[in-house]
Amino acid sequence: MDAARPARRGRARTHQRRDRRTRGTPGLGRDRGGRAEDPVTAAAGPGRRTFLRGALAAGVAGTSGRAAPAPASRFHGVHQAGILDGPRPRAMLAAFDVIAATRAELTDLFRAVTVRARALTGGGAPPEVGVAGPPPDSGVLGPDVPAGGLTVTAAVGASLFDDRFGLASLRPARLTPMRTFPNDDLDPSWCHGDLLLAFAAPDEDTVLHALRDVCRHTRGAMQVRWRIGGFTSRPRPSGASRNLMGFKDGVANPDVTRAAVRDRLVWAARDGSEPAWTAGGTYQVVRLIRMLVEFWDRIALTEQERIFGRARDTGAPLDGTHEKDVPRYSADPVGEVIPLTSHIRLANPRVPETEDSRVLRRAWNYDRGTDGAGNLDMGLVFTCFQQDPKRQFEAVQERLKDEPLTDYISPFGGGCFFALPGVVNASDHLGRAMLA
């Protein structure tokens, strides 16, 4: 191993500790559970619901304008958009703490999120307002809101099923808070959440506009817990995009064009083990992974390639020529060509016993500037969808324990969520069957 490699969990990680982010927004207090509380609506009760109903009305009016020329993503369907779709170039993931007081207010919140997501993904002119009223839209995207290829994917966390809303008996059977795994360095302020919204589009201003719009129309019912933006790189020179370590990312995803694969690996089980309302949903795991790039850049290319098990230039497995070549592990039982400890070999051993642990991977790079010590703060926003986090994501994580790559990465946040079933028509809303 190159002498520049930092000792595991040693000085490199100490110097690259991230600044702790405080939750909440100026002017917001905390309720007894530690959740952000709007001082204006804290005691308002029905007033908060009135505000959300106003958001619903604004959403309906906002979709009545002339259509934008930009293409619109599919919104209605049995499954949500943003799951089977390939990653958009830009993304924003935001986890929220729900501060609605009652189940009725929670229902209003989900209806408001649905209306705004439908309006934003469809595009159109905002409603007209009087001269004395605030503008109906931020104007970031111009006078008419283009659809812009936006997708909005909503998921719920295990904490939503506590005793606040009477949902405990309806919790998805396999939904639990994300575990702390060996080699993790999790920051609680960057973990979990009652609700996760993933905005994705070709352009960064589109996702930022969508986040702002939803926050505006749901203030008093939910509060941002953490958020992070991401981007994918264009193929260089071709094939899969590269992560910030320079390697092609997500080459070996399962073929979800096949219904049998989707039913076995992605969608919630329909064998009676899950609540009936979960049909059409899937489990979503998010991992925020910092890459210690300054140290990574100091080791030899041959070592980098053996850590991943792929050639950096082509993305091919070390025993192959092309990116999509299938590694021949059976011809290399002792790992002379592709080390037994390489990332691709541990993550997907390609044996029948591990076939059901594969996940549908979606990931974006992130860049948060520098930390308090002046070190580069960049890495990967890893997400994956699966039928059973324990059988799939957790099994993969257990195989990756103490892999050589752990010296150069530091997972610091994320969570385990359940991506809700889709909105089937204009009278439906996210979470309707769960809240009925």
Beta strands, then each sheet from edge to edge (+ up, - down):
strand 1: 29-30
strand 2: 36-37
strand 3: 90-98
strand 4: 151-157
strand 5: 195-201
strand 6: 222-231
strand 7: 282-291
strand 8: 360-370
strand 9: 376-386
strand 10: 409-419
sheet 1: 1+ 2-
sheet 2: 6+ 3- 5+ 4- 10+ 7- 9+ 8-
end
